[in-house]
Amino acid sequence: MKILIEIEAPGDWEKLTKSLEILQSMGIKTNSTPLVIAKGNKKINPESIFGIWKNSPHSISEIRKNAWRNF
């Protein structure tokens, strides 16, 4: 099992690791490398996707109902 905890303040990380010291026997590993966030391609023309649902209209209630089926 893996647990991902995102912490913004460095001081909070120290508090968390101190509180988890009792679990060291379970093999806690840390990875403090920051995630690389790449910016999207701004040259893509969004007009090509306009109207892709015009032949298949969906209501918000249908979208929610289908989303709950996936769980």
N, C-alpha and C positions, 0 to 999 in steps of 0.2 A: 504494500500500500504506500502511496505517496501522498503527501499533504503539501500544498503550495500555500505559503503565507506571504503576502506582499506587504512590506512595511515601508513607509515613506520617511520616517524620522530615524536616523541612526541610533539615537538614544533608546527608542522603542525596541530595536533589534537586540541591544544589550540586555534589556529587561527580560525579553522573551527567552533568550538563551540561558540566562541565569535561572529562570523559572523551570526550564526544561532539563536542567542538569541531572535530575533524578532519572531521566529516561535515556541516559547515555548508553546503558546496556543494550538498548534496542537498536542502536546504530544510527544516531542522528548525523546527517551530513548537511553541510551548508554550501550554498552556491551564491556568492554575493556579486556575481558579474551582472552588470546592468544589461537589460534587453535592448537590442538594436531595433529601432523603429525606422523603417524606410518610408519615405514620402511616396504617395501615389503618383501615377503618371497623369499630369494635368493636360496632356495633349490629346487624350481620348475624347472623341466626339460623343456626348451623351445622347444626341438626337437619334442615334441608331437604335436605342432601346425604348424610345417613346412609343407608346401604343402596343406594347407586346402582350398586354392582357385585354385588349379591346374585344377579342372574340371569345374570351373566357372571363366574364366579370365575376368578381368575388366580393362578398361583403365582409366586414370585419368579424361578424359572428361566425361565418364559415371558416375564416382563417383561424380563429381561436379554437373552434371545434376540431379542425384537422390537426392543429398543433397539439392538443391534448391527447389525441389518438396516438401520437408518436411516443408518449411516455409509457 
